[in-house]
Amino acid sequence: MKGIDALDVAGRVVLLRADLNVPLDGTTITDDGRIKASLPTIRNISRRGGRVLIVAHLGRPSGETYADRAAGGPSLAPVAARLGELLGRPVPLASDVAGESARAVAAALADGDVAMVENVRFEPAETSKDDAVRAELARRLADLAEVYVGDGFGALHRKHASVFDVPALLPHAAGELVAAEVAVLERLTQDPARPYVVVLGGAKPSDKLGVIRNLLGQADRILIGGGMSYTFLKAKGYEVGKSLLEADKIDEVTKVLAEAAERGVEIVLPVDLVGAAAFAPDAEHAVYPVSDFPPDREGVDMGPATRQLYKAKLADAATVFWNGPVGVFEFPAFSTGTKEVAQAIAALAGLTVVGGGDSAAAVRKLGVPEDEFTHISTGGGASLEYLEGTTLPGLAALE
C-alpha cells in the first residue's frame, strides 16, 4: 500500500476521502475527534502544495433521490466550519457533491488550499449495491481531481463509491491516518505480546460474534460487558430481567462459550449488575448479583464486584483491544463501569488500543486522557471487521 509521501501532489487537486462522521446535537458537534484525526493528512498535502478537496459522509441520510436526502440533512457545514477553526483559515463547502458547485470549488483551489464537497451520502449512488450506479458517481468524483488519497478509515469496510470505486480511476495512496490504523491492527493480529486481553461491550452480541470467534484463535482472555453481556448471561442460565437481550442469538452464544472453553480462552462475564427501574438518567437503581437479578429491572452498568474482577483480569495484560462501553456511560449515574475499565486500560504499559465508535467517545466524555492509550481508533466497525479477518473493500482498493 503506497503511502501519501510517495504521491506527487504539488499543484494538483487531491480528492481526499476523509472520515468526518462526527456526532451532532442539532448543528453542534459534540465530539470532534475524527476531524482532529484527519488533520495530519490534510496538513501534509497542503504543506506540499496540494489542492485539497475533501469528500466525507455524515450520518445516514434517507430518501430515494439526492433532493430527498439533502432536504433531510445533515449538511457538512458544521464540519467545514470546525475544520476551518482548527486549520486557522476558511474551508469553503460546495453546495453539492459532484455537480456544478463542486466543480467550481475545485477549480478555484490554489496550491495549499482546502475545501470540501457536501455530504457524499446525499448521492444515493454512493451506497448503491449496483456496481454500474456507483461507477457513474465515481467518475464524476474523479473528474474533480487529479489524484486520490484514502484516509477515511472508519469507512474502509464499506463498498461505497468514494471509498472503493474512485481509487481505481486516479493515482492513489493511503493517508497518514489509514497507515497508522492499519499498523496498529497488524500489531494486534501478528504475534501480539501476551497476555492479550480483549474487552468487548456495546449493545448487541450479533455485532461481535464474528470477531469473538476469530479472536478465540488469538486472544488469551475476553472480557464481555455492556448490553451484549446480558445475552451471554442468559445463555449461562441467569435471569436478566428487562435488560437488552437478543434471544435469537442464545444458541450461537452458547456455542461460542463452548468453543472458548475447548480452546482454553477465558471468557469473563459480569458477576454483579446495576439494575435500574427504567432506562432514564435519574432512574432508581441498585446493585444485584447476577444470580439474583430481579425480573422487573434493566441492566445499565456493571456492579462494583465486576469492576474489581475486570481490573484484575486486565492487570497483567501486555496487549489490550477495547471496543464498546460496558454500561450506559451517557448517563452519569451509570458511567462508573466504563470509566473504571478505561482507566484500568490506560494505566497499562503495553499496547492499548481503543477500537473507535462509542468507546472513543466514552474516553473523551469521561475525561480519561487520550494520550494514556497507545492508539484510539476512528473506526469501530472497520476495526472489528479487520480483527474478524474480513477483507475491507476500501483497504483492498488502496492496495
C-alpha positions in Angstrom: 0.0 0.0 0.0 1.6 3.3 -1.2 1.9 6.0 1.5 1.0 9.6 0.9 4.6 10.8 0.8 5.1 8.7 -2.4 2.4 10.6 -4.2 3.2 13.8 -6.1 0.6 16.3 -5.0 2.2 19.7 -5.8 -0.1 21.9 -7.9 -2.7 19.1 -8.2 -6.2 18.7 -6.9 -6.2 15.9 -4.4 -9.5 14.2 -3.7 -9.2 13.3 -0.1 -11.7 10.8 1.3 -11.8 11.5 5.0 -13.9 10.2 7.8 -15.5 13.3 9.4 -18.7 11.5 10.6 -18.9 13.3 13.9 -21.8 13.2 16.4 -24.1 16.2 16.3 -26.6 17.7 18.7 -28.6 19.7 16.1 -25.9 21.5 14.3 -23.4 21.4 17.2 -20.5 19.0 17.1 -20.3 17.1 20.4 -17.1 15.2 19.6 -14.6 16.5 17.0 -12.1 13.6 17.5 -12.4 12.4 13.9 -11.8 15.9 12.5 -8.7 16.2 14.6 -7.5 12.8 13.5 -7.7 13.9 9.8 -5.6 17.0 10.3 -2.1 15.4 9.8 -3.0 14.2 6.3 -4.7 17.4 5.3 -1.7 19.4 6.5 0.7 17.1 4.8 -1.0 17.6 1.4 -1.5 21.3 1.9 2.2 21.8 3.0 3.4 20.1 -0.1 1.4 22.4 -2.4 -1.6 20.0 -3.0 -5.0 21.4 -3.5 -7.2 19.5 -1.0 -10.8 18.7 -1.9 -12.3 16.7 0.9 -15.1 14.1 0.4 -16.8 12.8 3.5 -20.1 11.5 4.8 -22.2 12.5 7.8 -24.9 10.3 9.3 -27.2 8.2 7.2 -29.4 10.5 5.1 -32.6 8.7 3.9 -34.5 9.0 0.7 -34.6 7.7 -2.9 -33.2 10.9 -4.5 -30.5 13.5 -3.9 -33.1 16.1 -3.2 -34.8 14.0 -0.6 -31.6 13.2 1.2 -30.2 16.8 1.1 -33.5 18.1 2.4 -33.3 15.7 5.4 -29.7 16.5 6.1 -27.3 16.5 7.8 -25.1 19.0 6.0 -21.3 19.1 6.4 -21.5 22.8 7.1 -20.7 22.5 10.8 -17.8 20.2 10.0 -16.4 22.6 7.4 -16.7 25.4 10.0 -14.9 23.4 12.7 -12.2 22.2 10.3 -11.6 25.9 9.3 -11.2 26.8 13.0 -8.6 24.0 13.5 -6.7 24.9 10.4 -6.9 28.7 11.1 -8.4 29.5 7.7 -11.8 29.3 5.9 -12.7 25.9 4.4 -15.2 26.5 1.5 -18.1 24.0 1.2 -19.6 23.2 -2.1 -23.4 23.1 -2.2 -23.4 19.7 -3.9 -21.2 16.5 -4.1 -20.0 16.2 -7.7 -22.0 18.8 -9.6 -21.6 22.3 -10.8 -20.8 23.8 -7.3 -18.2 21.1 -6.6 -16.5 21.7 -10.0 -16.4 25.4 -9.3 -15.0 25.0 -5.8 -12.3 22.5 -7.2 -11.4 24.9 -10.0 -11.0 27.8 -7.5 -8.4 26.0 -5.3 -4.9 27.4 -5.2 -1.8 25.4 -4.1 -2.2 24.6 -0.4 -5.9 25.4 -0.2 -8.5 23.2 1.5 -12.2 22.9 0.5 -15.0 20.3 0.9 -17.9 19.0 -1.1 -21.3 18.3 0.5 -22.2 15.1 2.4 -21.4 12.3 -0.1 -24.3 10.2 1.1 -26.7 12.8 -0.3 -25.9 10.9 -3.5 -27.9 7.6 -3.4 -25.3 6.1 -5.7 -22.6 6.4 -3.0 -24.1 3.4 -1.1 -25.7 1.6 -4.0 -25.1 -2.2 -4.3 -25.2 -1.8 -8.2 -21.7 -1.5 -9.4 -22.7 0.5 -12.5 -24.6 3.0 -10.4 -21.6 3.5 -8.1 -19.2 3.7 -11.0 -21.1 6.7 -12.5 -20.7 8.7 -9.3 -17.1 7.6 -9.0 -16.4 9.0 -12.5 -17.9 12.4 -11.5 -15.9 12.5 -8.3 -12.7 11.5 -10.1 -13.3 14.2 -12.7 -12.9 16.8 -9.9 -9.3 15.9 -9.1 -6.0 14.5 -10.4 -5.0 12.2 -7.5 -6.8 10.4 -4.7 -5.9 9.9 -1.0 -7.9 7.4 1.1 -7.8 8.5 4.7 -11.4 7.6 5.9 -10.5 4.6 8.0 -14.0 4.4 9.5 -15.5 3.9 6.1 -13.0 1.3 4.7 -15.3 -1.6 5.4 -17.9 -0.1 3.1 -18.0 -0.9 -0.6 -19.0 2.7 -1.4 -18.3 4.8 -4.5 -16.0 7.3 -2.8 -14.2 4.6 -0.9 -14.0 1.6 -3.2 -14.5 2.8 -6.8 -12.7 6.1 -7.1 -9.2 4.8 -6.3 -9.2 2.7 -9.5 -9.7 5.9 -11.5 -6.9 8.0 -10.2 -3.3 7.7 -8.9 -3.9 6.9 -5.3 -2.3 6.4 -1.8 -3.3 5.8 1.8 -3.3 8.8 4.1 -1.5 9.0 7.4 -4.5 8.1 9.5 -5.2 4.9 7.5 -1.5 4.0 7.6 -1.4 4.4 11.4 -4.7 2.5 11.9 -3.5 -0.5 9.8 -0.1 -0.6 11.5 -1.8 -0.9 14.9 -4.2 -3.6 13.7 -1.3 -5.5 12.3 0.3 -5.5 15.8 -2.9 -6.9 17.2 -3.1 -9.7 14.7 0.5 -10.6 14.1 2.1 -12.2 17.2 0.8 -9.7 19.8 2.6 -9.5 23.2 0.9 -11.7 25.8 -1.3 -11.9 27.7 -3.6 -10.4 25.0 -6.8 -9.3 26.6 -9.9 -8.1 24.6 -12.7 -6.1 26.2 -16.0 -6.1 24.3 -19.0 -4.1 25.2 -21.8 -2.3 23.3 -25.3 -3.2 22.7 -25.6 -6.5 20.8 -23.6 -9.7 20.5 -24.8 -10.1 16.9 -22.4 -7.2 16.0 -19.4 -9.0 17.5 -19.9 -12.8 17.4 -17.8 -13.0 14.2 -14.9 -11.1 15.8 -15.2 -13.2 19.0 -14.9 -16.4 17.0 -11.8 -15.1 15.2 -10.3 -13.8 18.5 -10.6 -17.3 20.0 -7.6 -18.1 17.9 -5.7 -15.0 19.1 -6.7 -13.7 22.5 -5.9 -15.2 25.8 -8.9 -13.6 27.6 -12.1 -11.9 26.5 -14.0 -9.6 28.9 -17.6 -9.1 27.9 -19.7 -6.3 29.3 -22.4 -3.8 28.4 -25.7 -4.7 26.6 -24.2 -7.7 24.9 -23.3 -9.3 28.2 -27.0 -9.9 29.0 -27.4 -12.4 26.2 -24.2 -14.2 27.4 -25.6 -14.3 30.9 -28.9 -15.6 29.7 -27.1 -18.3 27.8 -25.5 -19.3 31.1 -29.0 -19.6 32.6 -29.1 -16.3 34.5 -32.2 -14.0 34.9 -31.6 -10.7 33.1 -35.0 -9.1 33.6 -35.8 -6.3 31.2 -32.2 -5.9 30.1 -31.3 -5.7 26.4 -31.4 -9.3 25.0 -31.0 -11.0 21.7 -32.9 -14.1 22.4 -32.4 -15.4 18.9 -28.6 -15.4 19.5 -28.6 -17.5 22.7 -27.8 -20.8 20.9 -25.0 -19.1 18.9 -23.6 -17.6 22.1 -23.7 -21.0 23.8 -21.6 -22.5 21.0 -19.1 -19.6 21.3 -18.8 -20.2 25.0 -18.2 -23.9 24.4 -15.6 -23.3 21.7 -13.8 -20.8 24.0 -13.6 -23.5 26.7 -12.3 -26.0 24.3 -9.6 -23.6 23.1 -8.6 -22.6 26.6 -9.6 -18.9 26.1 -11.1 -17.4 29.2 -14.4 -15.6 28.8 -15.1 -13.3 31.7 -18.7 -12.2 32.3 -20.2 -9.8 34.9 -20.8 -11.2 38.4 -23.0 -8.3 39.5 -25.0 -5.6 37.7 -26.6 -2.3 38.4 -30.3 -2.8 37.8 -32.5 0.2 37.1 -36.3 0.6 37.4 -36.3 2.3 34.0 -34.0 3.4 31.2 -33.6 7.0 32.4 -30.7 9.1 33.8 -32.4 9.5 37.1 -33.9 6.1 37.4 -34.0 4.4 40.8 -31.3 1.6 40.8 -29.4 -0.9 43.0 -26.7 -3.5 42.7 -27.6 -7.1 42.3 -25.5 -10.3 41.9 -26.2 -12.0 38.6 -27.5 -15.0 40.5 -30.3 -12.8 42.0 -31.2 -10.2 39.3 -34.9 -9.1 39.6 -37.1 -9.8 36.6 -38.5 -6.2 36.6 -35.1 -4.5 36.4 -32.9 -3.4 33.5 -29.2 -3.8 33.5 -27.5 -0.4 33.0 -23.9 -0.9 34.3 -21.6 -3.4 35.8 -21.5 -3.6 39.6 -18.5 -3.0 41.9 -17.5 -6.7 42.2 -17.4 -6.9 38.4 -15.4 -3.7 38.2 -12.8 -5.2 40.5 -12.9 -8.5 38.6 -12.3 -6.9 35.3 -9.5 -4.7 36.6 -7.8 -7.8 38.0 -8.2 -9.6 34.6 -6.5 -6.6 32.9 -3.7 -6.1 35.4 -1.2 -8.4 33.7 -2.1 -7.6 30.1 0.7 -6.8 27.6 -1.8 -6.1 24.8 -5.4 -4.8 25.1 -8.1 -4.1 22.5 -11.2 -2.5 23.8 -14.4 -1.9 21.8 -17.7 -0.9 23.2 -18.8 0.7 26.5 -19.7 -1.6 29.4 -22.6 0.5 30.7 -24.8 3.4 29.8 -22.0 5.8 30.0 -24.1 8.7 28.6 -26.0 8.7 31.9 -23.5 9.9 34.7 -25.1 7.6 37.3 -24.3 4.5 35.1 -20.9 5.5 33.7 -18.7 4.2 36.5 -18.0 0.8 35.0 -17.0 2.2 31.6 -14.8 4.9 33.3 -13.0 2.4 35.6 -12.4 0.0 32.7 -11.0 2.8 30.6 -8.8 4.0 33.5 -7.5 0.4 34.1 -6.6 0.0 30.4 -5.0 3.5 30.2 -2.8 2.6 33.2 -1.1 -0.4 31.5 2.3 -0.2 30.0 1.8 -2.4 26.9 -0.1 -1.9 23.7 -3.5 -0.4 24.5 -6.0 0.2 21.6 -9.4 1.7 21.9 -11.5 0.4 19.0 -13.3 3.6 17.9 -17.0 4.4 18.0 -18.7 4.7 21.3 -15.5 3.6 23.1 -13.6 6.6 21.8 -16.5 8.9 22.6 -16.6 7.5 26.2 -12.9 8.1 26.7 -13.3 11.8 25.8 -16.7 12.3 27.6 -15.5 10.7 30.8 -12.2 12.7 30.9 -9.7 9.9 30.6 -6.6 11.4 28.9 -6.4 10.2 25.3 -2.6 10.2 25.3 -2.6 7.5 28.0 -3.6 5.0 25.4 -1.3 3.7 22.6 -4.0 4.3 20.0 -7.6 5.4 19.7 -9.1 4.2 16.5 -11.5 6.4 14.4 -13.4 3.4 13.1 -15.1 0.9 15.4 -16.8 -1.1 12.6 -13.7 -1.2 10.4 -11.5 -2.3 13.3 -13.9 -5.1 14.2 -14.1 -6.4 10.6 -10.3 -6.3 10.3 -10.0 -8.3 13.5 -12.7 -10.6 12.3 -10.4 -11.5 9.3 -12.7 -9.8 6.8 -11.2 -8.0 3.8 -12.0 -4.3 3.9 -13.1 -3.2 0.4 -11.6 0.3 0.8 -8.3 -1.1 2.0 -8.2 -3.6 -0.9 -8.8 -0.7 -3.3 -5.9 1.3 -1.8 -3.6 -1.8 -2.2 
